[in-house]
Amino acid sequence: MTNFIPTYISTATTTIVSSRPSVLHSIVVTETAAGTITIRDGVRDIAVFRASIVEGTYLFDALCETNLTVITTAASRITVNWRPTV
């Protein structure tokens, strides 16, 4: 079983979750606020969650070739589950 690293975000901020190639496993949204959540690999958007997103777990298992960055424009409470590539 693969162990993923959880990164908790709860403020409006730009978070560099990983500065190297990695795998984004999932985003767990536990509380939403009136703002977007953008997940990026370098400058390429992987996903953009709107303010009306339903709380829950969103699976990706996406390879991030450059880095993994999450931009939150409001104080949503999310956990990013990821791991470095081998």
N, C-alpha and C positions, 0 to 999 in steps of 0.2 A: 504494500500500500504506500502511496506517495504522501509524504508529509508536506502540507502547504503552510506557508507563513502567513498569519493573519496580520493585516495592518488596519487599525481602527481610525476612522476619520469622523469628526463630529463638528467641524467648523467650516465656514466659507474660506477656502484656501486652495492653493495648488500644492499637491503632494507628489513628490517623486518617490513612488513606491519602490522602484528598482532602477538603478542607473546602468544596468547591463541587460543583455538578452535574458528573457524570462518567459514563463508561462502564466497567463492569467487564468486561474481556474474558475473563480466565481466572485460575484459581488452580492453581499447580503445587505439588503436595505431594511433596517429596523425601525426607522422613523424618517419621514420625508418632511422637507421644508419647502417654502415657495421659491425654489431655484432649480437649476439644472445640475446634472452630474455628467461630466464628460470623461471618458476613458480614452487615453491616447497611447500609441506606440510612436514615440518621437513626435512628429507633427501630424501623423495620420490618426484620424479618429477611428476608434474601434466601435464605440457606441456613445450615444447621447441619450440620457434619461431625462425626460421632461418633469416638471414640478408635480405632475399628476400621476407619477409612477406608483404602482401598487407595491406595498411592502412585501418582501419575500426574497428568495434566493434566485439569482440569475446566473446560469452556467454559461461559460465561454470556452474554456480549454483552448485559448488562443495563444499562439506564439507571438511574443513581442520581440522583434528583432533588434530594436534600438534601446528602448527603455520603457518603463511602465509608469505613466503619469495619470493622476486623477485630479480633475478640477471640479470643485464644488462651489456653487455660487450662493449657497445658503447653508444653514447649519443642519443639514441632513445627517443622520447617524448611519454610517455604512461600515462594513468590514470587507476589505479586499483580500481574497485568498489567492496566493501566488507562490511560485517557486522559481529559483534560478534554473536556467537550462543547464544541461550536463555538459 
